[in-house]
Every structure is written in structure tokens, then in C-alpha cells.
């Protein structure tokens, strides 16, 4: 099967960014109190299901996977970039990290209590979102939770590199109400949605969050 171009572009960009540019792509939860609070809500709801197994889908260097572990969950991570997975595995050797795609997660059907997509759907073309959400539903047990975090907007931005690195990577902004509708169509029940304003200089756009439960 031919690989979708956006998957190859995303992998190549993050492999390149892994060398000396982790500050650009790694979430620093210490300066994000709203994100920490919502991760706490997500973790508590997942624990209530009795199934603490969660997947950080698009885990990058694994910082948020580690945070989920610290919240008492059986956290693992998957990412397109082998270089990012290697960094995560070195930083958290007791956690499981795997190379894989949001369109084809390396997880059996119905086995997870939660899936976190922390700024990982931002590189997925809008028309591919239903397929990604269907894959999240496939791996979740009934009653399991998904949490999406993203930049709010309705435009696509292309970045062609940073500093001395050259790559081509698209960023797709999301409307919170659009994702809530797509989750409903994919078989989820919305539990929470939120938006917060950007926190300069680290962010230039509002940030959005949707939490939903598999029906």
C-alpha cells in the first residue's frame, strides 16, 4: 500500500527536528496549567472505567506519556518518527513506545481505557479526520475516553523549515465544534470542550480541547 504523502512529510520533519530542536516540539506542561488540569480530568475519567491502559497517540519525545504515567495510568506512546520514539524510550525506559501511524495504530481492538491525541491531529488533513477518529474508537473499549488538544482556527499553514533545517510540513487548525461533531459521527459522546487564549511568546493561537467517551 502506498503511504499517504502527509505521513511521510510528518515523519521526515520530526526526525529532523529530533536533533537539537526538541524545545520546538516537546510539550512543557510546567507552564500550561490548563493543560495539566485537563489531563488530570482525562486521567480520572479513564481510571473510573477500571481500565488504566492509555495510548499517547503522536507522543513525540514522550513528555506527556510520562505525565500520564505519573497520573497513575498504564501509559504507552506511538509516533510516526523513529527518532522521536528512540528519544522517548531513552527518557522513560519503563514505558512502551512504538513507531506507528494514527491511521493504523499498533493496538488490538477494544483494549484501551483512553487515547490522548495531544497536538497530533494537527498534521492530519481535514478530510482524513474521520478515519483517525474511527481508529481511536477501534482501539478503545466501550466507555473509554479520547482527548484531543489542538490549535483553534480554520486555516492550513505550511512551514518549510526552522533554522538550518529544511522540510515541508502542514499544520491544520481545528474548530472545536467541528471536532465535537466528527466525534459524535464516529460513535463518541462528548463530555467536555474548552478553549483558552494563547500564552505568548510560546503560542500565537488559541488552544482547544475536546474530551469524549466511546458509546
ABEGO torsion letter per residue (X at the ends): XBBBAAAAAAAAAAAAAABGAAAAABBBAAABAAAAAAAAAAAAAAAAAGBABBBBBGAEAGAAAAAAAAAGBBBBBBBABAAAAAAAAAABAABBBBBBBAABBBBBBGABABBBBBGAAAABBAAAAAAAAAAAAAABBBGBBBBBBBBBEABBBBBAEBEABBBBBBBBBBBAAAAAAAAAAAGBBBABBBBBBBBOAABABBBBBBBBBBX
